[in-house]
Amino acid sequence: MSKAEAFAADAVPVPASIAPNVEAAAIGMAVPIPSRDPAWSGWDVLLIAALTLVTIVVSVACLGIAAHLIWPEVNLNSMAPMIALVAQLVAYLVVALFMVMLVEGKYHVRFWQAIRWNWPSPGWRMAALGTGVLLLLSINLIAHFLPMPKSTPFDEFFSRPRDAYLIAVFAVTLGPFMEELFFRGLLYPVLARRLGLFWGIVLTALPFGLVHMFQYGYAWGVVLLIFLMGVVCTVVRATTGSVAASFLVHVGYNATEMVALMVATDGFRHMEKAALLWS
C-alpha cells in the first residue's frame, strides 16, 4: 500500500462509539486519526501547564530586572502591563514550540492533525465568528444579574491607549490561539476519553475560567461568565471536531468586546466610559 492509500484509509470519519464527537464530518472534512486518540496523556497536559506557569513567572522576573537596569529612573509599576504582556508572549512561544516537539517527537504524529486544527468551510467560519458575537451579548446580559466588580487588575492594561491597543491585538490573536490549543486541543480530548463527553466539556471549561481569576480580582461572577464561555467553546470543539472552529468562536467573542470597548471609550482614551458600555 502506498503512503497516499494509507493516508486515505486512515481518513474515514470516526464512529460515535469510538470518539465523543463527529470529528471533522460535521464540517465536511476527513482528518487522519492516530491509533490512540489523543496520542498524549494527562501527564503530558499537566507538564505543559506547569511549563507555562514557570515560563511566565521567569519571564516576568527577567524582564522586570532588565527594565530596572536599563531604565532605573522609570517606575516599574507604570511598565507592569507591558512587562506582563511581553512575558506572556515569550512564554507562549516557548510553550507552543514544546507542544509541537512533544507531540511529534514523543508520539510521532503530525501536530496539527492530532490537535484537530482543521479549518471549517467558509460558511462554518462565519457561523463560528457569529456565535462568538452572540455569546458575548448573551454573557453580558447574564452579567446584569451577577455581582460584578467595579474595577479589576485587568483594567491596568487599559490605563494607557498604547497598552490598550496592544492587549486588544493580543486578545484576538495569540491569546485565544494558545488557550484553544491547550484547553480544547490538548486537555479536552484527554478528559473526554476518560470521563465522557459531558464531564469532558465541564472539566475543560472549569480550569479555563479559573485561570482568569487573578486578572479579574477573584470575582466569582466574572469567573462564572468565563466558565460559560468555555462551555460553549468546548461544545463547538466537541460537535465539529475542530479546534480551529472553537478558536473562531473565541476570536469573535474577544474581537466584539475589544471593538465595543474601543468605540465606547474614544479609542481607549476615556476608560471611565467603559462602565456604561453594557448598562
SULDA-V115830 format. One record per residue. N is the residue number from 0. RES is the residue in three letters. OMEGA is omega in whole degrees, -180 to 180 (999 if undefined). Layout:
BEGIN
n->N res->RES omega->OMEGA
n->N res->RES omega->OMEGA
END
This chain:
BEGIN
n->0 res->MET omega->179
n->1 res->SER omega->177
n->2 res->LYS omega->180
n->3 res->ALA omega->179
n->4 res->GLU omega->179
n->5 res->ALA omega->178
n->6 res->PHE omega->-179
n->7 res->ALA omega->179
n->8 res->ALA omega->-179
n->9 res->ASP omega->-169
n->10 res->ALA omega->178
n->11 res->VAL omega->179
n->12 res->PRO omega->-178
n->13 res->VAL omega->178
n->14 res->PRO omega->-179
n->15 res->ALA omega->-180
n->16 res->SER omega->-180
n->17 res->ILE omega->-178
n->18 res->ALA omega->-178
n->19 res->PRO omega->177
n->20 res->ASN omega->-177
n->21 res->VAL omega->178
n->22 res->GLU omega->-172
n->23 res->ALA omega->-178
n->24 res->ALA omega->-178
n->25 res->ALA omega->-180
n->26 res->ILE omega->173
n->27 res->GLY omega->-179
n->28 res->MET omega->175
n->29 res->ALA omega->-175
n->30 res->VAL omega->178
n->31 res->PRO omega->-176
n->32 res->ILE omega->175
n->33 res->PRO omega->-180
n->34 res->SER omega->176
n->35 res->ARG omega->-173
n->36 res->ASP omega->-2
n->37 res->PRO omega->-178
n->38 res->ALA omega->-175
n->39 res->TRP omega->-179
n->40 res->SER omega->176
n->41 res->GLY omega->178
n->42 res->TRP omega->176
n->43 res->ASP omega->180
n->44 res->VAL omega->178
n->45 res->LEU omega->178
n->46 res->LEU omega->179
n->47 res->ILE omega->178
n->48 res->ALA omega->179
n->49 res->ALA omega->178
n->50 res->LEU omega->179
n->51 res->THR omega->-179
n->52 res->LEU omega->-178
n->53 res->VAL omega->-178
n->54 res->THR omega->178
n->55 res->ILE omega->-179
n->56 res->VAL omega->-179
n->57 res->VAL omega->-180
n->58 res->SER omega->178
n->59 res->VAL omega->-180
n->60 res->ALA omega->-178
n->61 res->CYS omega->180
n->62 res->LEU omega->177
n->63 res->GLY omega->178
n->64 res->ILE omega->180
n->65 res->ALA omega->179
n->66 res->ALA omega->179
n->67 res->HIS omega->-180
n->68 res->LEU omega->-177
n->69 res->ILE omega->-179
n->70 res->TRP omega->-176
n->71 res->PRO omega->-178
n->72 res->GLU omega->-177
n->73 res->VAL omega->177
n->74 res->ASN omega->-177
n->75 res->LEU omega->179
n->76 res->ASN omega->179
n->77 res->SER omega->-180
n->78 res->MET omega->-174
n->79 res->ALA omega->179
n->80 res->PRO omega->-180
n->81 res->MET omega->178
n->82 res->ILE omega->-179
n->83 res->ALA omega->-179
n->84 res->LEU omega->179
n->85 res->VAL omega->179
n->86 res->ALA omega->179
n->87 res->GLN omega->177
n->88 res->LEU omega->180
n->89 res->VAL omega->-179
n->90 res->ALA omega->-179
n->91 res->TYR omega->179
n->92 res->LEU omega->178
n->93 res->VAL omega->-177
n->94 res->VAL omega->179
n->95 res->ALA omega->178
n->96 res->LEU omega->180
n->97 res->PHE omega->178
n->98 res->MET omega->-178
n->99 res->VAL omega->-180
n->100 res->MET omega->-180
n->101 res->LEU omega->-176
n->102 res->VAL omega->-177
n->103 res->GLU omega->-178
n->104 res->GLY omega->-176
n->105 res->LYS omega->-174
n->106 res->TYR omega->173
n->107 res->HIS omega->173
n->108 res->VAL omega->180
n->109 res->ARG omega->-172
n->110 res->PHE omega->-173
n->111 res->TRP omega->176
n->112 res->GLN omega->-179
n->113 res->ALA omega->-178
n->114 res->ILE omega->-178
n->115 res->ARG omega->175
n->116 res->TRP omega->179
n->117 res->ASN omega->-176
n->118 res->TRP omega->176
n->119 res->PRO omega->178
n->120 res->SER omega->-179
n->121 res->PRO omega->179
n->122 res->GLY omega->178
n->123 res->TRP omega->178
n->124 res->ARG omega->179
n->125 res->MET omega->178
n->126 res->ALA omega->180
n->127 res->ALA omega->177
n->128 res->LEU omega->178
n->129 res->GLY omega->176
n->130 res->THR omega->178
n->131 res->GLY omega->179
n->132 res->VAL omega->180
n->133 res->LEU omega->179
n->134 res->LEU omega->179
n->135 res->LEU omega->180
n->136 res->LEU omega->180
n->137 res->SER omega->-179
n->138 res->ILE omega->178
n->139 res->ASN omega->173
n->140 res->LEU omega->178
n->141 res->ILE omega->-177
n->142 res->ALA omega->180
n->143 res->HIS omega->-177
n->144 res->PHE omega->-178
n->145 res->LEU omega->175
n->146 res->PRO omega->-177
n->147 res->MET omega->-180
n->148 res->PRO omega->178
n->149 res->LYS omega->177
n->150 res->SER omega->-179
n->151 res->THR omega->176
n->152 res->PRO omega->-180
n->153 res->PHE omega->180
n->154 res->ASP omega->180
n->155 res->GLU omega->180
n->156 res->PHE omega->-178
n->157 res->PHE omega->-179
n->158 res->SER omega->177
n->159 res->ARG omega->-178
n->160 res->PRO omega->-179
n->161 res->ARG omega->179
n->162 res->ASP omega->-178
n->163 res->ALA omega->179
n->164 res->TYR omega->179
n->165 res->LEU omega->180
n->166 res->ILE omega->178
n->167 res->ALA omega->177
n->168 res->VAL omega->179
n->169 res->PHE omega->-175
n->170 res->ALA omega->180
n->171 res->VAL omega->-180
n->172 res->THR omega->-172
n->173 res->LEU omega->-179
n->174 res->GLY omega->178
n->175 res->PRO omega->179
n->176 res->PHE omega->-178
n->177 res->MET omega->179
n->178 res->GLU omega->179
n->179 res->GLU omega->176
n->180 res->LEU omega->-176
n->181 res->PHE omega->-172
n->182 res->PHE omega->-177
n->183 res->ARG omega->-179
n->184 res->GLY omega->-175
n->185 res->LEU omega->-173
n->186 res->LEU omega->-175
n->187 res->TYR omega->-177
n->188 res->PRO omega->177
n->189 res->VAL omega->-179
n->190 res->LEU omega->-179
n->191 res->ALA omega->179
n->192 res->ARG omega->-176
n->193 res->ARG omega->-171
n->194 res->LEU omega->-178
n->195 res->GLY omega->-173
n->196 res->LEU omega->-175
n->197 res->PHE omega->-178
n->198 res->TRP omega->174
n->199 res->GLY omega->179
n->200 res->ILE omega->-177
n->201 res->VAL omega->-174
n->202 res->LEU omega->168
n->203 res->THR omega->-179
n->204 res->ALA omega->-176
n->205 res->LEU omega->178
n->206 res->PRO omega->175
n->207 res->PHE omega->177
n->208 res->GLY omega->-175
n->209 res->LEU omega->-178
n->210 res->VAL omega->178
n->211 res->HIS omega->-176
n->212 res->MET omega->-174
n->213 res->PHE omega->-175
n->214 res->GLN omega->177
n->215 res->TYR omega->173
n->216 res->GLY omega->178
n->217 res->TYR omega->178
n->218 res->ALA omega->-173
n->219 res->TRP omega->178
n->220 res->GLY omega->179
n->221 res->VAL omega->179
n->222 res->VAL omega->178
n->223 res->LEU omega->180
n->224 res->LEU omega->178
n->225 res->ILE omega->175
n->226 res->PHE omega->179
n->227 res->LEU omega->176
n->228 res->MET omega->179
n->229 res->GLY omega->177
n->230 res->VAL omega->-179
n->231 res->VAL omega->179
n->232 res->CYS omega->-179
n->233 res->THR omega->175
n->234 res->VAL omega->177
n->235 res->VAL omega->177
n->236 res->ARG omega->-177
n->237 res->ALA omega->-175
n->238 res->THR omega->-180
n->239 res->THR omega->-175
n->240 res->GLY omega->-174
n->241 res->SER omega->173
n->242 res->VAL omega->177
n->243 res->ALA omega->179
n->244 res->ALA omega->178
n->245 res->SER omega->175
n->246 res->PHE omega->-180
n->247 res->LEU omega->175
n->248 res->VAL omega->180
n->249 res->HIS omega->179
n->250 res->VAL omega->179
n->251 res->GLY omega->178
n->252 res->TYR omega->-177
n->253 res->ASN omega->-178
n->254 res->ALA omega->179
n->255 res->THR omega->179
n->256 res->GLU omega->-178
n->257 res->MET omega->-180
n->258 res->VAL omega->179
n->259 res->ALA omega->179
n->260 res->LEU omega->180
n->261 res->MET omega->-179
n->262 res->VAL omega->-176
n->263 res->ALA omega->-176
n->264 res->THR omega->179
n->265 res->ASP omega->179
n->266 res->GLY omega->179
n->267 res->PHE omega->-180
n->268 res->ARG omega->-179
n->269 res->HIS omega->-174
n->270 res->MET omega->177
n->271 res->GLU omega->178
n->272 res->LYS omega->-176
n->273 res->ALA omega->-179
n->274 res->ALA omega->-178
n->275 res->LEU omega->-171
n->276 res->LEU omega->-176
n->277 res->TRP omega->-180
n->278 res->SER omega->999
END
